[in-house]
Amino acid sequence: MTETDLIIFDLGRVLVDFDFKRVIRSLKKFTPLSEKQIHDYFGRTPLWDAFERGQVTPALFFAKLQKELKLKGLTFEQFAPLWNSIFTEKYDTVAILRELRAHYRIAMLSNVNILHWEYILSRHAFMNWFDHPIASYAVGYRKPDQEIFRIVLRQAGIPPQRAVFIDDVESHIQAAKSVGIRAYQFINAQQLRSDLGEILL
């Protein structure tokens, strides 16, 4: 087995779970649109991608949501907490992260906007464990862009075959493999322990 220098984790659905339906339910109180219409909007709008690439500020993101979702009576100060308060820590996966960091450098690659990143960073201690935390909004690339994987490899100063990547999304796994990184699709912590058997020994 190739020697491993770096373990790269995804954030959402791997280290924290989230319930975006809470955002939709909260926004429904300020718009004539239905929950399904709000859900469908977030599924198709290019604004989400732009926000996670750091191409729009939180203020502009909110202003566009106000217009496109017909939001009335909602201030940015009210919006930020309802946008952010959707995360719960996955303690079983964080326990694996704790074990790994004792023996390896660890990195994070997250498709994330600045509001969510700063919120999670302020509330979850494990966010300070990473040697190379990479947030999409800060670097301008999102998984499955190959460049975001190259960025973390350059930061760590290692070739791809010495890195392992963990993510719940199949297209992200394939993108990592396409640049030469060993990758495992996350199902649950038990499956991850099995996949990382030799590394965790």
C-alpha positions as a Markdown table, in Angstrom:
| # | Residue | x | y | z |
|---|---|---|---|---|
| 1 | Met | 0.0 | 0.0 | 0.0 |
| 2 | Thr | 1.3 | 3.5 | -0.9 |
| 3 | Glu | 2.4 | 5.4 | 2.2 |
| 4 | Thr | -0.1 | 8.1 | 3.3 |
| 5 | Asp | 0.9 | 11.6 | 4.3 |
| 6 | Leu | -2.5 | 13.5 | 4.1 |
| 7 | Ile | -6.1 | 12.6 | 4.8 |
| 8 | Ile | -8.6 | 15.0 | 3.2 |
| 9 | Phe | -12.1 | 15.3 | 4.6 |
| 10 | Asp | -15.3 | 16.7 | 3.2 |
| 11 | Leu | -17.4 | 18.7 | 5.7 |
| 12 | Gly | -21.1 | 18.5 | 5.0 |
| 13 | Arg | -22.7 | 15.1 | 5.5 |
| 14 | Val | -19.3 | 13.7 | 6.7 |
| 15 | Leu | -18.3 | 15.8 | 9.8 |
| 16 | Val | -21.5 | 17.8 | 10.1 |
| 17 | Asp | -25.1 | 16.9 | 9.1 |
| 18 | Phe | -27.4 | 19.7 | 8.0 |
| 19 | Asp | -31.2 | 20.1 | 7.5 |
| 20 | Phe | -31.7 | 22.7 | 4.7 |
| 21 | Lys | -35.5 | 22.2 | 5.0 |
| 22 | Arg | -35.2 | 24.3 | 8.2 |
| 23 | Val | -34.1 | 27.2 | 6.0 |
| 24 | Ile | -36.9 | 26.7 | 3.5 |
| 25 | Arg | -39.5 | 26.5 | 6.3 |
| 26 | Ser | -38.1 | 29.7 | 7.9 |
| 27 | Leu | -38.1 | 31.6 | 4.5 |
| 28 | Lys | -41.7 | 30.6 | 3.8 |
| 29 | Lys | -42.8 | 32.9 | 6.6 |
| 30 | Phe | -41.6 | 35.9 | 4.6 |
| 31 | Thr | -42.7 | 35.0 | 1.0 |
| 32 | Pro | -45.9 | 34.1 | -0.8 |
| 33 | Leu | -44.0 | 31.3 | -2.5 |
| 34 | Ser | -44.6 | 27.7 | -1.4 |
| 35 | Glu | -42.0 | 25.5 | 0.3 |
| 36 | Lys | -41.7 | 23.5 | -3.0 |
| 37 | Gln | -41.1 | 26.7 | -5.0 |
| 38 | Ile | -38.4 | 27.8 | -2.6 |
| 39 | His | -36.8 | 24.3 | -2.7 |
| 40 | Asp | -36.9 | 24.3 | -6.5 |
| 41 | Tyr | -35.4 | 27.8 | -6.7 |
| 42 | Phe | -32.3 | 26.7 | -4.6 |
| 43 | Gly | -32.0 | 23.6 | -6.8 |
| 44 | Arg | -31.7 | 25.6 | -10.0 |
| 45 | Thr | -30.3 | 29.1 | -9.2 |
| 46 | Pro | -26.7 | 29.8 | -10.3 |
| 47 | Leu | -26.5 | 32.1 | -7.3 |
| 48 | Trp | -25.7 | 29.2 | -5.0 |
| 49 | Asp | -22.7 | 28.2 | -7.0 |
| 50 | Ala | -21.5 | 31.8 | -7.2 |
| 51 | Phe | -21.9 | 32.2 | -3.4 |
| 52 | Glu | -19.8 | 29.1 | -2.8 |
| 53 | Arg | -17.1 | 30.3 | -5.2 |
| 54 | Gly | -16.8 | 33.6 | -3.3 |
| 55 | Gln | -18.1 | 35.5 | -6.3 |
| 56 | Val | -20.9 | 37.3 | -4.4 |
| 57 | Thr | -20.8 | 38.8 | -0.9 |
| 58 | Pro | -23.3 | 37.7 | 1.8 |
| 59 | Ala | -25.0 | 41.1 | 1.4 |
| 60 | Leu | -25.5 | 40.7 | -2.3 |
| 61 | Phe | -26.5 | 37.0 | -1.9 |
| 62 | Phe | -29.2 | 38.1 | 0.5 |
| 63 | Ala | -30.3 | 41.0 | -1.7 |
| 64 | Lys | -30.8 | 38.6 | -4.7 |
| 65 | Leu | -32.7 | 36.2 | -2.5 |
| 66 | Gln | -35.0 | 39.0 | -1.3 |
| 67 | Lys | -35.8 | 39.9 | -5.0 |
| 68 | Glu | -36.0 | 36.4 | -6.4 |
| 69 | Leu | -37.9 | 34.8 | -3.5 |
| 70 | Lys | -40.1 | 37.9 | -3.0 |
| 71 | Leu | -39.0 | 38.1 | 0.7 |
| 72 | Lys | -40.7 | 40.8 | 2.7 |
| 73 | Gly | -40.0 | 41.9 | 6.3 |
| 74 | Leu | -36.8 | 39.9 | 6.7 |
| 75 | Thr | -33.5 | 41.8 | 7.5 |
| 76 | Phe | -30.1 | 40.4 | 6.9 |
| 77 | Glu | -29.6 | 40.3 | 10.7 |
| 78 | Gln | -32.6 | 38.0 | 10.9 |
| 79 | Phe | -31.6 | 36.0 | 7.8 |
| 80 | Ala | -28.1 | 35.0 | 8.9 |
| 81 | Pro | -29.2 | 32.9 | 12.0 |
| 82 | Leu | -31.9 | 31.1 | 10.1 |
| 83 | Trp | -29.5 | 30.4 | 7.2 |
| 84 | Asn | -26.8 | 29.1 | 9.6 |
| 85 | Ser | -28.6 | 27.2 | 12.3 |
| 86 | Ile | -29.0 | 23.9 | 10.4 |
| 87 | Phe | -25.9 | 21.9 | 11.4 |
| 88 | Thr | -25.3 | 19.1 | 13.8 |
| 89 | Glu | -21.9 | 17.5 | 14.5 |
| 90 | Lys | -21.4 | 13.8 | 13.4 |
| 91 | Tyr | -19.5 | 12.8 | 16.6 |
| 92 | Asp | -18.7 | 9.2 | 15.3 |
| 93 | Thr | -16.9 | 10.6 | 12.3 |
| 94 | Val | -15.2 | 13.3 | 14.3 |
| 95 | Ala | -13.9 | 10.5 | 16.6 |
| 96 | Ile | -12.2 | 9.0 | 13.5 |
| 97 | Leu | -10.8 | 12.4 | 12.6 |
| 98 | Arg | -9.3 | 12.7 | 16.1 |
| 99 | Glu | -7.6 | 9.3 | 15.7 |
| 100 | Leu | -6.2 | 10.2 | 12.3 |
| 101 | Arg | -4.8 | 13.6 | 13.3 |
| 102 | Ala | -2.5 | 11.9 | 15.8 |
| 103 | His | -0.6 | 10.2 | 13.0 |
| 104 | Tyr | -1.3 | 12.2 | 9.8 |
| 105 | Arg | -1.7 | 15.7 | 8.5 |
| 106 | Ile | -5.3 | 16.3 | 7.8 |
| 107 | Ala | -7.0 | 18.6 | 5.3 |
| 108 | Met | -10.5 | 19.7 | 4.5 |
| 109 | Leu | -12.1 | 20.4 | 1.1 |
| 110 | Ser | -15.5 | 21.9 | 1.5 |
| 111 | Asn | -18.0 | 23.4 | -1.0 |
| 112 | Val | -19.2 | 26.1 | 1.3 |
| 113 | Asn | -20.2 | 29.7 | 1.5 |
| 114 | Ile | -18.6 | 32.2 | 3.9 |
| 115 | Leu | -21.6 | 32.4 | 6.2 |
| 116 | His | -21.8 | 28.7 | 6.8 |
| 117 | Trp | -18.0 | 28.3 | 7.1 |
| 118 | Glu | -17.6 | 31.0 | 9.7 |
| 119 | Tyr | -20.6 | 29.7 | 11.7 |
| 120 | Ile | -19.3 | 26.2 | 11.8 |
| 121 | Leu | -15.8 | 27.4 | 12.6 |
| 122 | Ser | -17.1 | 29.3 | 15.6 |
| 123 | Arg | -19.1 | 26.4 | 17.0 |
| 124 | His | -17.2 | 23.2 | 16.4 |
| 125 | Ala | -13.7 | 22.7 | 17.9 |
| 126 | Phe | -12.7 | 20.1 | 15.3 |
| 127 | Met | -12.5 | 22.8 | 12.7 |
| 128 | Asn | -9.3 | 24.0 | 14.3 |
| 129 | Trp | -7.6 | 20.6 | 13.9 |
| 130 | Phe | -6.9 | 20.9 | 10.1 |
| 131 | Asp | -3.5 | 21.5 | 8.8 |
| 132 | His | -4.9 | 22.6 | 5.4 |
| 133 | Pro | -8.5 | 23.8 | 5.6 |
| 134 | Ile | -9.7 | 24.7 | 2.1 |
| 135 | Ala | -13.1 | 26.4 | 1.7 |
| 136 | Ser | -14.5 | 26.8 | -1.9 |
| 137 | Tyr | -15.5 | 30.4 | -1.3 |
| 138 | Ala | -11.9 | 31.3 | -0.4 |
| 139 | Val | -10.2 | 29.7 | -3.4 |
| 140 | Gly | -12.8 | 30.2 | -6.1 |
| 141 | Tyr | -13.2 | 26.5 | -7.0 |
| 142 | Arg | -15.7 | 23.9 | -6.0 |
| 143 | Lys | -15.6 | 20.1 | -6.1 |
| 144 | Pro | -15.7 | 18.4 | -8.6 |
| 145 | Asp | -13.3 | 21.0 | -10.1 |
| 146 | Gln | -9.9 | 19.3 | -10.4 |
| 147 | Glu | -8.1 | 22.5 | -9.4 |
| 148 | Ile | -9.4 | 22.5 | -5.8 |
| 149 | Phe | -7.7 | 19.1 | -5.3 |
| 150 | Arg | -4.5 | 20.4 | -6.8 |
| 151 | Ile | -4.6 | 23.4 | -4.4 |
| 152 | Val | -4.6 | 21.2 | -1.3 |
| 153 | Leu | -1.9 | 19.0 | -2.8 |
| 154 | Arg | 0.3 | 22.1 | -3.5 |
| 155 | Gln | -0.4 | 23.4 | 0.0 |
| 156 | Ala | 0.7 | 20.1 | 1.6 |
| 157 | Gly | 3.6 | 19.7 | -0.8 |
| 158 | Ile | 2.8 | 16.1 | -1.7 |
| 159 | Pro | 2.1 | 14.0 | -4.8 |
| 160 | Pro | -1.6 | 12.8 | -5.2 |
| 161 | Gln | -0.8 | 9.2 | -4.5 |
| 162 | Arg | 0.2 | 10.1 | -0.9 |
| 163 | Ala | -3.3 | 11.5 | -0.2 |
| 164 | Val | -6.6 | 10.0 | 0.8 |
| 165 | Phe | -9.9 | 11.8 | 0.2 |
| 166 | Ile | -13.2 | 11.1 | 1.9 |
| 167 | Asp | -16.5 | 12.6 | 0.6 |
| 168 | Asp | -20.2 | 11.5 | 0.4 |
| 169 | Val | -20.7 | 12.6 | -3.3 |
| 170 | Glu | -19.8 | 10.2 | -6.0 |
| 171 | Ser | -18.8 | 12.9 | -8.6 |
| 172 | His | -16.3 | 14.3 | -6.0 |
| 173 | Ile | -14.8 | 10.9 | -5.5 |
| 174 | Gln | -14.3 | 10.4 | -9.2 |
| 175 | Ala | -12.8 | 13.9 | -9.5 |
| 176 | Ala | -10.2 | 13.1 | -6.8 |
| 177 | Lys | -9.4 | 9.8 | -8.4 |
| 178 | Ser | -8.9 | 11.6 | -11.8 |
| 179 | Val | -6.0 | 13.6 | -10.3 |
| 180 | Gly | -4.5 | 10.5 | -8.7 |
| 181 | Ile | -5.8 | 10.7 | -5.1 |
| 182 | Arg | -7.1 | 7.5 | -3.4 |
| 183 | Ala | -10.7 | 8.2 | -2.5 |
| 184 | Tyr | -13.5 | 6.6 | -0.5 |
| 185 | Gln | -17.2 | 7.5 | -0.7 |
| 186 | Phe | -18.6 | 8.2 | 2.8 |
| 187 | Ile | -21.6 | 6.2 | 3.8 |
| 188 | Asn | -21.3 | 6.2 | 7.6 |
| 189 | Ala | -18.6 | 6.1 | 10.2 |
| 190 | Gln | -18.6 | 2.3 | 10.4 |
| 191 | Gln | -18.1 | 2.0 | 6.7 |
| 192 | Leu | -15.3 | 4.6 | 6.9 |
| 193 | Arg | -13.5 | 2.6 | 9.6 |
| 194 | Ser | -13.6 | -0.4 | 7.3 |
| 195 | Asp | -12.4 | 1.6 | 4.3 |
| 196 | Leu | -9.5 | 3.1 | 6.2 |
| 197 | Gly | -8.6 | -0.2 | 8.0 |
| 198 | Glu | -4.9 | -0.2 | 7.3 |
| 199 | Ile | -4.5 | 3.5 | 8.0 |
| 200 | Leu | -6.4 | 3.4 | 11.3 |
| 201 | Leu | -4.4 | 0.4 | 12.7 |
